[in-house]
Amino acid sequence: MNYFNYMRKVLAFQPPDSMGDRWSIWYCGLNVMLAGLGYAATVLLLSSKLASGAYVNPWMILAAGIVTAYFVHAGAALMVWVFCKGVGGTQLFLPIYLNMGIAFIALWPMAPALAGMQLSSSFAVLLLVAVTATYALVVMVASIAAVVDLSKFRLALAMSATLIYLGCFMYLWT
């Protein structure tokens, strides 16, 4: 299955088959990298308003955006794996990691919205972030559910614990 058909399937809430396709690791890496690039490119476009005339190295911002996206992906996948394993889910990390990376395509619209929040926290920007985050969450949960082998209740418990933990972490970090 080619990339575009595969991603169309994922965006329609149909879980990817992470281990069945030899291209899955490439799709995972590409989606995470493009989400980081989308965020960094938006930051660069808005940097003239944020930097107040200071020099901004575009290559450093692009590299930071990509690296940050990979760290966010790895950290989130690790937390999902821990909480799913804690309620009796799969013992394997790689299927969760790959499926979450493939589902990162749902974060592409959210990345520029998050970067836009640095400039303005207007109602429209906050609404855009909320809508795109909700959509991305639904796509992620559908992708995770395909590989963790949990009942709906246990999956909801694991996802709730993950969101609470990551929410607290992000609150303390910012």
C-alpha positions in Angstrom: 0.0 0.0 0.0 1.5 3.4 -0.9 2.0 6.1 1.6 -1.0 8.3 0.7 -3.5 5.4 0.9 -1.9 4.3 4.1 -2.2 7.7 5.7 -5.8 8.2 4.4 -6.7 5.0 6.2 -5.0 6.2 9.4 -6.8 9.6 9.3 -10.1 7.9 8.9 -9.6 6.3 12.3 -8.6 2.9 10.9 -5.6 1.6 12.8 -2.4 0.9 10.9 -0.9 -2.5 10.8 2.4 -1.5 12.2 4.3 -4.7 12.0 2.7 -6.0 8.8 4.1 -3.5 6.3 7.9 -3.2 5.8 7.4 0.6 5.2 5.9 1.2 8.6 9.2 2.4 10.2 9.8 4.8 7.3 6.2 6.1 7.6 6.6 6.6 11.3 9.9 8.5 10.9 8.6 10.6 8.1 5.4 11.6 9.9 7.3 12.6 13.1 9.9 14.6 11.1 7.2 16.4 9.1 5.3 17.4 12.2 8.6 18.8 13.7 9.2 20.7 10.4 5.7 22.0 10.4 6.1 23.4 13.9 9.6 24.8 13.2 8.5 26.4 9.9 5.6 28.1 11.6 8.0 29.4 14.3 10.3 30.8 11.5 7.4 32.5 9.8 6.3 34.1 13.1 9.9 34.7 14.3 10.0 38.3 13.0 7.3 39.2 15.5 8.8 37.1 18.3 12.5 38.0 17.9 12.0 41.8 17.7 14.7 42.2 15.1 17.3 39.8 16.7 19.1 37.4 14.4 17.4 34.0 14.1 19.3 31.1 12.7 16.7 29.2 10.6 18.7 25.9 10.5 18.9 25.8 14.3 15.1 26.3 14.6 14.4 23.6 12.0 16.8 21.2 13.7 15.3 21.9 17.1 11.8 21.4 15.8 12.7 18.0 14.3 14.6 16.8 17.4 11.8 18.0 19.7 9.2 16.1 17.7 11.2 12.9 18.0 11.7 13.4 21.7 8.0 14.1 22.2 7.1 11.0 20.1 9.5 8.7 22.0 8.4 10.1 25.4 4.7 9.9 24.7 5.1 6.3 23.3 7.0 5.3 26.4 4.3 6.7 28.7 1.5 5.0 26.7 3.5 1.7 26.9 4.0 2.0 30.6 0.4 2.7 31.4 -1.0 0.1 29.0 1.4 -2.5 30.4 0.4 -1.5 33.9 -3.3 -2.4 33.2 -2.4 -5.7 31.5 -1.7 -4.7 27.9 1.0 -5.7 25.5 4.6 -6.3 26.7 6.0 -4.9 23.4 7.1 -1.3 23.0 7.8 -1.2 19.3 4.3 -1.7 18.0 3.0 1.2 20.1 6.0 3.3 19.1 5.4 2.7 15.4 1.6 3.1 15.5 1.9 6.4 17.4 4.5 7.6 14.8 2.3 6.7 11.9 -0.6 8.5 13.7 1.6 11.6 14.0 0.1 12.7 10.7 -2.9 13.8 12.7 -0.6 16.2 14.6 0.4 18.1 11.4 -2.4 20.7 11.6 -1.9 21.1 15.4 1.9 21.9 15.1 1.4 25.3 13.4 -1.5 26.1 15.7 0.7 25.5 18.8 3.4 27.7 17.3 0.8 30.3 16.7 -0.1 30.3 20.4 3.3 31.8 21.1 2.2 34.9 19.2 -1.4 35.1 20.1 -3.7 33.3 22.5 -6.9 34.6 20.9 -10.1 32.6 21.1 -9.7 31.5 17.4 -6.2 30.2 18.0 -7.2 28.3 21.2 -10.2 26.9 19.4 -8.0 25.7 16.5 -5.6 24.0 19.0 -8.5 22.4 20.8 -10.1 21.0 17.6 -6.9 19.7 16.1 -5.8 18.3 19.5 -9.1 16.4 19.9 -8.9 15.0 16.4 -5.2 14.0 16.9 -6.1 12.3 20.2 -8.9 10.2 18.6 -6.5 9.1 15.8 -3.8 8.3 18.3 -6.1 6.2 20.5 -7.5 4.3 17.5 -3.9 3.5 16.5 -2.8 2.5 20.0 -5.9 0.4 20.6 -5.0 -1.8 17.6 -1.8 -3.0 19.3 -2.2 -2.9 23.0 -4.8 -5.8 23.3 -6.9 -4.2 26.1 -10.6 -4.0 26.7 -12.2 -0.6 26.1 -12.4 0.1 29.8 -8.7 -0.8 30.4 -7.7 1.2 27.4 -9.7 4.2 28.6 -8.0 3.8 32.0 -4.5 3.7 30.5 -5.2 6.6 28.2 -6.6 8.7 31.0 -3.6 8.0 33.2 -1.3 8.9 30.3 -3.1 12.1 29.6 -3.1 13.1 33.3 0.5 12.3 33.7 1.6 14.1 30.5 -0.7 17.0 31.2 0.9 17.5 34.7 4.4 17.1 33.2 3.7 19.8 30.5 2.2 22.1 33.1 5.3 21.8 35.3 7.6 22.2 32.3 6.1 25.4 31.0 
